[in-house]
Amino acid sequence: MPTLSQTAQRTQDWLSEHSALPRRTGLVISIAMFVAGLIWSLQAFSGSGHTLKVWPLAILFFVCVPLTTVLNTAEFQVMSRMAGSRVGWPQSFEITIYASAANMLPLPGGMIARVAALKAHGATVRFGSLIVVLFAGIWGAIAFCYSGIWLAALGHQMLGVLFVAAGIGFLAMLSIVAIRIKPQIPLILYAFVIRVSSLLVDVLRQMLAIWAFGIFVEFGEASVFSVSTFVGNAVSIVPAGLGVREIVVAAMSSLIALPVAIGFLSAAVNRAVGMGGLITLAFGLACRRGHR
């Protein structure tokens, strides 16, 4: 009878052999959805009478994007400590930049980059993969529970309960993974603190992106979109959830009386500013290290 690891390896081999067509198809569909949604949203915005404001985008670029990278760097340091290694801040920052860039590929590039980095510092591929899955589960659990609580507070009790139930499901998955890797409790708690902080910054980014279109939403209202980034990254057949994140935000916009077109555009602008900030940080890193 095959062991669990043998079954997982066979499954991975089969997916590697048969995933090319689904990935290409998913990429084409996501790009088509993104372009179609962007064209429609721009047309709707041009006739809305709103004007684009620069100052929220400046805060988004100069404050929120670097803060996101700093928190992701701290998260990777916790991963390395769970793997029995201590990676310095400069190297963790560099790995975070690489992982963020790899996440733009039509595959789970960010996860692969982190597993490879953990392996380079002494962890096995299996143990590194479990750590990355653990942190992804922490992200999913916090995102769905947080969004669900705000949905319920804003009067959408049924949807809120469903989201919280999904978050509890992620917590159950975390328990199974945690039993396998036996992490220290303080590190797990630290990981939760970092992920909650990252989630709040992500909400702030989405709120500022909406403000840029001349529509004011409160922080609590923008909090319902906290699942969008996680869902987008979870759909790994498209680069960085291209189109998926925008559609999730657009689909949930009516829950806070936000125009659907503004929801889609704000998520697209949030993505564009984030990519611009990442490119700037990567360029600065390359210049400092003397790399191309």
Secondary structure, 3 states (H helix, E strand, C coil): CCCHHHHHHHHHHHHHHHCHHHHHHHHHHHHHHHHHHHHHHHHHHHCCCCCCCCHHHHHHHHHHHHHHHHHHHHHHHHHHHHCCCCCCHHHHHHHHHHHHHHCCCCCCHHHHHHHHHHHHCCCCHHHHHHHHHHHHHHHHHHHHHHHHHHHHHCCCHHHHHHHHHHHHHHHHHHHHHHHHHCCCHHHHHHHHHHHHHHHHHHHHHHHHHHHCCCCCCCHHHHHHHHHHHHHHHHCCCCHHHCCHHHHHHHHHHHHHCCCHHHHHHHHHHHHHHHHHHHHHHHHHHHHHHCCC
